[in-house]
Amino acid sequence: MAAPASAGGGPIEAARAAAAKALAKRDAIAAEVILRQAVKAGAPLDALRAQLGEALLRQGERGEARKLLVQGAFTPDSAGLGWRVRGQLELSEGNLGGAAQAFDRALAITPNDADLWTEIASLRFSGGEQAQAVAAADHAVQLDPRNPRALALRGMLIREQYGLVAALPWFEAALRLQPDDPGLLGEYAATLGDIGEYRAMLIVCRKIIDVDPKNPRPLYLQAVLAARAGETDLARAILLRTGTAMRNVPAAILLTGVLEYRAGNVNVAVEQFDRLVRLQPENAQARRLLARALDRMGDARQVVARFDADAQAPDAAPYLLDIVGRSWSRLGQPARAKALLARAAVHGARPPQPLRTDAPLPVLAQRYADAPRFAVNAVPYARALLAAGRKDEAQDVADTLRDANPGASEAWLLSGDVLMMQGRTADALDDYQSAAAIRFTEPVLRRMDAALRALGRRQDANGMTSRYLAQNPSSLAAMKLLAAGWRDGGPADARAALARALEARGQGTFIR
């Protein structure tokens, strides 16, 4: 896009200012009307193209926004905004490469734009470059410490990096500057709910409903709260009020399935869990819930058809082994049932095993050769190599991915996993710690806990998990790990409180 002469002042600047004021109030339709009227009155479209594209994008009119942004030029004084909006459009459609090119063009024009650096941080996070995303978000906050979008994004990244509690001050700072923003309020409410501050969460949800009555997120969060309290009918009624707005959101699908299961509508629960498994084939929780629902429905044939392969894995969970074993028994296969039920009765740590892959090794090898630096190719290939006993080759694949993506937590996790399978636990722990420094999530926690305990560092494992639980008080995984770590001793009051928390979540008492 070549840039013609500068827009100048007068009516153009007045239209821009009025449109900016409307956008600040989240009234993108009013902004569009103002800008189109200015063009109709004689203002050059190129002078208002960037802002009009932003107004259309804010309305979700991506097709119209693309036509407008591509079919003309920007003026020099609006080109930075124009290329930033073009990058936002590409990012909203999943075109990360196109977004990167557009943001690079914007960066050359407006290198000190905090909004642009916020978008760059979002792009990097979407592309798996978590460390680089943090750096970009930090830079955005340094450029403009009063930019609410930059503060909110930094809060979201802090939530991933350090935990829920650490993120709260960032959301609160953003909300002091923009108290009626539904997006900020939604993130704040979700974080409050996850740390157990339910009263505060409800207050924020009511605020979202006041400022954005059609927003389905507060209803979803209230449904989650009711479900956690055991109010199944209430949760179902609230979730029903979201209509179809969250029909394809994985978390909402999971919640719907759980609520229907509790209500005794097992067939509907199976449909929901099956949808989720098809959307996320490696979602272990969804697979377990689907197996449980099929078992409750009495469909032994589907249980063994879909989950016998999972049960044959050396590290299969006792719960799944029990379900599949009982299903084989119902189908008149006592020998198969006995073997699985015997394994289900064995407690204790199980050695790490590679997950199953979806294609033969030669096919995965070809995919990997085409693009070895992408996790979507490297991860399944490394798993297949491990399953074939080719551990050194798997380590080469993992190292290549890690070196190509040093800012991605998942790349460090893969490298650590392969090292663990080779028995190099101390080296694996180093990689897990690198992953945790970027993004400390439950998968990282589980791996670090296992590595520390395998090295005999029980107190370090307990201390790490306690710190994680302090930041993420609702983490069931952290509760279970700490409960297991405290079986042989621990602070009496804390052990009792943890046992009560687990019982309240229907998990029984893990500390004996």
N, C-alpha and C positions, 0 to 999 in steps of 0.2 A: 504493500500500500504506500504509494507516494504521498507526501504530505504537502498540500497546497498552502497558500498564504495563511497567516495567523488570523484568528477570528476577530480580534479587536474587542472593543467594549460595547457599551450601549445595550440595546435590546437583547443581544446574545448573552451578555453577562447576567442580565436580569433573569432571563429564562433559565440559565444554568443555576443561578442561586435559588430560584424558586423550586426547580426540580430537585436540587440537593436537599432543600428543606423538606420536601415531600418524601424523599427516599429516607431521610433520617427518621421520619415518623412512620416508616414502613408502608407508605402509601405509594406503591410503584405505579398504580393506575393513574393517580393524579399527576405523578411525574411525567408519565408518557403523554398525557393530555396537554400539559404545559409545553412540552418540547415540540409536539406535533403542531400545536397552534403557532408556536414561534416560527417553525418552518413554513407553515401556510402563510404567515404574515411576511415572508421574504427572507428569513434567516437562512444562511447556507446550511444544508443538511450535514456537510462534512464537519462543521463547527460543533454540531450537537449529536453527531453519530455515536460517539463513545458513551455519552450519558443516556441516550435513548436505548442503546444496546443493553446497558446496565438495567434500565427500568424494565425492559422486556424479559431479561434473564431473571430478575427478581420475581416476575409473575409466573415463571416456569415456561415461558414461551420461547423455548430454545430454538425451534425452527425459524421463527421470525427474527430472533436475535442474530442467528447465524447469517441469514440473508442480508440483514442490515450491515453487519460488521464486515462481511466479505465483499460486498458489492460496491464498496466505495472507499474513500480515503479519510484519514484523520487530519485535522489541522495540527501544526506543531505543538500548540499549547494543550491539545487534548489527546495526543498520541500515546502518552504514558498510560492514561486511564483506558484508552481504547484497547491497547494490547493487553493490559491487565484483565479487562472484561473478556477479551477473546480467550485468554488463558483460563479464566474461570469457567467459561463455556465448555472448553475442551475437557477440563477437569471434571465437570459435572457429567460428561458423557463417557468418562473412563479413558479418554485419549491422553495418556500421560505424556507421551512424546510431543504431541501437539501443544499441550499445556506448557511444557518446558520451553519449547521454542518461542511461544508467545510471551511468556514471562521474561525470557532472555531479552526479547525486543523491548519490553517495558523497562527492564532493569537498565538498559543502555540509556534510556531517556530520563527515568526518575529513580536513580539509585538509592535515594533516601526516603522512599515511600514506605511507611510502616505497613499500610494495607497490602502493598505488593509483597513485602517480606512475609506477611502472615499467610498469603496465598502460596508462596513458595514453600513455607513450612508444611502447609496442608498437602501440597504436591509430593514433597519428599516423604511424608508419613504414608501417604497412599501407595507410594512406590517401595515401601519397606525400608527406607533410609531413615531409621528412627533417630540416630545420633545427629544426622545432618538436619533433620526436622527441628530438633531441640535447639541447635545452633541458630537456625533461621528465626525461630520464634523468639529466642533471646535477643537477637539483633533487632527484631521488630519492636520489642518492648524498650530496648535502649534508644531507638530512634524516636519513639513516642510513648512514654510511660503512662499516658492517659488515653491510649487507644483501647477501647473495650474489647474489640475483636482480637487484638494481639494478646491482651491479658487473659481472655477466655481460652484461646488456643494453648497458651502456655500452661494454663490450669489443666487442660485435658491431657497434655503431654506429661505434666507433673504427676497426674493421676496414674498414668501408665508406668512412669519411672520410679516414683517413690511411694505412691499409695493414695487412698481416698482422702484421708485426713489432711495430708499435705496440700492437696489441691484446693481445699475450701477457701483459703484466703485469696487465691487468685480469682475465683469466681465472684467472691464478695467484692473485690476491688473493681472488677468489671461492672458489676451491677450497681455500684455506687455512681458510676459514670453513665450507665444506660439501664436504669431500673426497670423499664417496661419491655425489654427485649425478650421475646418468647424463647428464642434459642438459648440465650444465657440462662434464663430461668429454668428451662428444661434440664440443662446439664447440672445446674445447682441442685434442683430437686432430686434428680436421679442419684447424685452423689450423697446427699443427705439420707435418702432412703437406704442406700447400700451400707452406710455406717450405723444405721439403726436410729437415726434422728427422725422418727416418723411424724411427730407433731409438727416439726419445722418443715418437713417435706410437704405435708398437707397444706400448710399455710402458703407455701410457694406454689403448689398446684392450683390453689384457688386464685392466686394472683395471675397465673397463666390464663386461666379461664376468663378472668376479667378483661385482660388485654388482648386475648386472641381466642374468642369463644369456640372457633371451629378446630382448634388444635387438638389432635387426639392424644397427645403424649400425657397430659395430666390424668386423663381417664385411665390410660394404660398403667401409669405408676400407682394410681389408687387401687386398681385391680390387683397389682402385684402385692401391695400392702395388705389388702383383704385376704389374698391367698395365703400369705405368710401367717396371718392371724387365724387361719383355719376357717374363714368365712367363705366357703366355696360358693354358695348361692349368690352372695353379695358380689363376689369377685366376678362371677359369670355375668351378672346383670350389668356391672360397670363395663366390663370388656365388650359386651354386646353393643354398648352405646358408641363405641368407636367405629361401628359400621365396617366398611371395607378398607378403611384408611391404613390399617396395619396388617392386612391379610397376608402379605408376603414378607413381613418382617420376622426373621427367625425367632427372636425372643418372644414375640407375640404368639407365634405358632406353638412354641414350647409351652407357654403358659396356657393356651387354649387346650392343648392335649392333656396337661396335668389336671386342669379343672374338670374336663369331661371325664377323665378317669376317676377322679374323686366322686363325681356325681353319679357314677355307675354307667355312664354312656361309653362303654368300652369300645364299641365299634367306631364311634366318632374319634375317640382318643387314638385308636390305631391309624385312622386316616391322617390325623394331624402329625403324629410321630413319623409316619411313613413319608409324608411330604417333607418333613424336616430332614430326614435321612437322605432323601433324594437331593435336596438342596445342599446338604453338608454331609457327604458320605463318611467322613472321618470324625464326625461328632459323636464321641463315645457315650456321652450322656443320652443323646437321642436314641442311639442304638440300644442301650440298656432299657430305656423306657419302652421302646417298641417291643422288645423281647418280653418285657414284663406284661405289657398289655395283651399281646398275643397269647401269652400263657394264661392270663386271667380269662380270656375269651374261650380258652379250651382248644385253640387251634394248634395242636401239637405238630401237625405236618408243616405248617408255615414256620414254626419255631425252628425245627431242625433244618428245613430247607434254607432258611436265611441266616441261622446263627451257629450251625454245627461247625462250620469252618472257623468261626471266631473261637468257639469252645476248644477246638483242637490246638490252638496256639498255646505254647508252653506257659505264657504269662496271663492266661485267661482268668478273669475275676471269678472267685468262688460263687458269687451270686448267679452269674451267667452259666457256669458249669452246672449248678443245681437246676436251673430252669431247663436247660437243654437235656440234662440227664433224665429228669422226670418226664420230659416229652418223649424221649426214646422209650422209656418204660411204658408209657401209655400206648405207644405204637407197637408194643410187643417185641421190643429189642432189648432184653434184659442185660445182655453182655455189654452193649454200648452204654446203656444207662449206668451199669455198675462202675465202669471205668471212669466216667465223668463224675459221678457222685463221690467216688473215692478221692478224686483230685480235689473236689470241692471241700472235702472235710479236712484237707491239709492247709494249715494256716502258716503264716510267716512270709518272709520276703521271697519273691520270685526273681530269677535272673532276668536281666533285660533281654528283650527279643525284638527283632525288626518287625515293623508292621507289614501286613500283606500289601502287595502292589496290584495295580489294575491291568497289567499287561506283561507279556513275556520279557525276559531280560534283553533279547536282541532288539525288540521294539523300543524299550526304554533307552538302550544304548544309542540308538539312532536319534531319538529325540534329544538326548543329552548332547550328542555330537553337534547337532544343529545350533544349540544355544546353551553352552555349558555354564553360563554365569547366572542363569535364572533358576530360582528355587523350584518352580513348577516342573522343571526337568531334572534338576540335580537331586532333589529329595527322594523321589520314587526310585531313581536309578541307584542311589546309595543304599536304599533299603533292599533292593533286589540283589545287589552285590553282597550285602551282609547275609541275606538269606542263603546265598550260594556259597558262603564261606570265604568270599574274596575280600577280606577285611582291609588289606593294604590298598586295594583299588578303591574301596569305599572311602578310605581316609583321604586319598588323593582328590576324589570328587568333593568331599566335604571341605577340604582345605582350599580348593579352587573357589568354591562358592563363598567361603568366609573371606578370602583375600580380595575377592571382587566386590564384596558387600560388607565392609568392616563396620558400617553403621547400622546393620540389620541384626536385631537380637536373634532372629530365627536362624541366621547363618551360623552364629556361634553355638546355638543349641545343637544343630546338626553335627557340627564338628565334635562337640562334647559327647553326643550320643554315640558316635562311632568310636571315640576313645574309650568310653565306658564298656562297649562291647568287646574291646580288645583287652580289657582288664587294666587300662591305664587310668585309674580313678583320679589320681592327683592332677594329671593333665586335663582330664575332663572337667574337674572342678574349676580349674583356671578359666576354661572356656565358658562354663556356666556363670562364673562371676562376671566375665566380660558381658555376657548377655544381660545379666541383672543390672549392670551399670547403665545399660541403655533402656531396658524395659523390664521391670521386675513384676512378672505376672505369675499366675498359679502354675503354669507348666514349668517355668524357671524354678519356682519354689520347690516343686516336687523333685526335680532333678538335683538341685543343690542339697536338699534334705537327704536324698538317697546316697549321694556321693559322700557327704560328711559322715553319715552313719557307717558307710562301708569303710571309711578310713578310721573308724573308731572315735570320731570327734562328736560324741553324743551331746555334750554340753553346748558346743558351738551350733549344732543343728537345732537344739531346743531354743537357744538364744535368738538365732536368726528367725525361726518360725514365730517366736513370741513378738519380735519386732514387726514382722509382716502383719501379724494379727492385730497389733495395736493400730496400724495404719488402715487395715481392711477388716474391721470387726465382724463383718458378716461372712467372711470366707470360710465355708464349710471345709474345704480342703485343708486350710491351715489349722482349723480346730482338730480335725482328725489326726493330722501329722503330729501336732503337739500332744494330743491325748496319748497317741502311741508312744511318743518319746517320754512321757511322764509315767508310764506304767510301772517303771521300776523306781519311782520316787520323783519328788518335785514339791513345790510349795503347796501345802495342804489346802489353803484357802483358794488358791488359783485352780488347783485340780478340781475342787468341788464346784467352783463356778463354771469351769469348762464342761464338766459332766452335766450340769443343769442346762447349759446352753445347747449341748448336743441332744439331750432328751427332749428339749422344747422343739427341736427341729425333726423329731421323729427318728433320731439316729441311735437311740439307746445309749447306754453308758459305756464309753470306751475305756474309762480308767477303772481298773479294779484294785 
